[in-house]
Amino acid sequence: MEQPRTSNPQRRQRPQTPPAQGPLSPQSALADRPVVYGVRPARSRRPVPPLVLVLRKLPSPRLTGLGAGLFALVTMVLLGCLDWLLFDGSAVVYGVLFLVVSALTALWVREADLVTAPISVPIAFAAGVVPISGGEGGIGGQVMAVVTALAVQAGWLYGGTLVAGLITCVRKVRQMGRRKRRGRPAAPPVGRGR
């Protein structure tokens, strides 16, 4: 039977060398810094452009998939109503605002729900078109006006969906790169049935 070890292992002591004297010696330059082993010195970074600094100061909430969809839907309906009140239902104003909302939705959705952004923004676009479509004559006339507005403004719809898709793809690639650098697997292993 093997007995457990009761004594503490002794640590190796590194031989101490006296530091070189003089104001320009490398030892004197390093004497003021704390000693950290196993850490590489930081490389000099490029200067950050001012636009990036401004964007970093903006709020960066992390919305769930449902939260991002609701954000896009409510925002587009409100913007559609404001467009109808202020600009008499201008398709260009609504389209440009949709591009901005699509980008914000894709930026603010959390990384676990990235796939929901390109799916929820077209639904939000369709909901926001209702106030500016200008339908008359009851429910049938309103439905035809919405379908016509969606057909006429398909370029904006595809553009906003493309913006959301590109942003989420870039975020997913960056997330995979960070995981690879950390050495973790990209996805948890799947258990096998017997």
N, C-alpha and C positions, 0 to 999 in steps of 0.2 A: 504494500500500500504506500502510496506516495504522500509525503507530508507537505502541507502548504508552507510557503516561504514566510517567515516571520520578520525578517530584517528588511529594511528599506534599501533599495538599490542606491548605490552612490552615484552622484552626478559627476560628469567629467568637468574639470575646470580648464578653461582656456588660459594659456599663458598670457600674462599681461606684458605688453611691450610699452616702454615709456614713450609718450608722444614726443614727436620732434618739436623742437623749440623754434621760434621765429614767427613773424607776423604773416609770412606767405606760405608757410608749410601746410600741406593738405590736412594734417591732423588738427591744426589749430582752427582751420575753417570748419571742420566737422565737429569740433568740440562743443559748439553751441547747440547743435541739433540733438534731439533725443535719438537714442540708438534703437533701431527697429530692425530685426533680422528677417530676411525673407521677403522684403518689400523692395520692389524696384523703384528707382527715383522716377517721379512723374515727368512725363515728356511735356515740352512746352506746347500749349494748345494754340490753335489759330484764333485770332480775334473774332468774336461773334458779331455778325452784322446787326445793325440797330433794329431792323424789322423783326429779327428773331427775338431780340430782347423785349420788344413790345408785345409780341405774341406770347411770350412766356409769362407776362404779367396778367394776361387775360385769365378769366376763371376757367378751370379745367375740371368740371364735374365728371364723375364716372357714373353713367346711367346704365341701368340694366336694359335688356332688349325691349322689354315692355315699356320702360320709362323713356327710352329713346323714341320708340314709336309714338307714344303719347305726346312727347315733346314736339315731334315733327307734325303730328296731326293737329294739335291745338294751335301751334304757331302758324301753320299754313291757313287754317280756317280764320284766325284773327287777321292775318295779313291779307287774305282774300276780302274780308269785310272792309278793312282799311283801304284797300285798293279800290273797292267799289265806291266807298264814300269820298275819297280824296282824288282819285285819278279816273273815275268813271269806268272802272273795270279794265284798265290797260293791261294787255297781255304781256308786254315787254317788262313792265314794272313787276308784275306777278312772277314772271319767269326768272328775272334776276334775283328776286327775293327767294325764290325756290332754290336756286343754286347755292345761296348763302346758307339756307336752312339745311340743305343736304350735306354741305361740308361740315357744319356744326354738329349735325347728328352723327356723322361718321367719326368725327374727332372726339365726341363726348361719350360715345358708347363704350362700355368697358370691354376689355380684351376677350373675355370669355363669350361675349355676345356680338362679336364683330359681324357675323353673317346677317344679323337682323337689320342693319342700317340700309343696305341696298334694297331690302324687301319692304321696309316701312315707308321710305320716302315717296315711292310712286302712289301708295295709298293715301298719304298725306296730300300729295298734289291733287289727286282726284277729289278729295274732300274739300280742299280749299278752292277748287274751281267753281263749286256750286254757287257762291255769292256773285261771282263775276260773269257767270255764263249768260245771264239775262234772259232766261226762259219765261214764256208767257203761256197762258191757256191751261193752267192746271198741272197735274203731276206729269202727264204725257209730254206736254210742252217743255217742262223743266228737265225731264230726262233726256229729251232730244237735244236740248241746248247744252247739257253737260256732255253728252256724247260728242256733239259737234265741237265743243271747246276742247275736249281731250284730243280729238283728231287734228284740229288746227294747231294746237300747242304741243304736239308730240315731240318736236325738237327740244323744247325746254324740258319736257318730261324725261326724255332719253339723256339729255345733258346732265341733269341733276342726278339721275340714277348712276350715270357713268362717274360723276364726281365722287359720289358716295362709295361706289365700288372701288375706284382707284385708291381712295384714302384708306379704306379698310384693307385692301391688299397690301399697301405699303406698311401699314401698322402690323399686319400679320407677319410679313417678312421680317420686320425689325424684331418682333417678339420671338420668332424662331431663331434669329441670330443671337439674341441675348441668351436664350436657353442653351444654344449650342456652345456659346462661350463659357457658360457656367458648368457645362458638362452634364446637365440633366437631360433625360429623355424628353422628346417633344410631347409625348402622350404617355399616360400611365399604361403599364402592360395589362393586356386583357387576359383574364383567367381562362384557362382551357377546361372544358368539361371532360369527364371521363367516360 
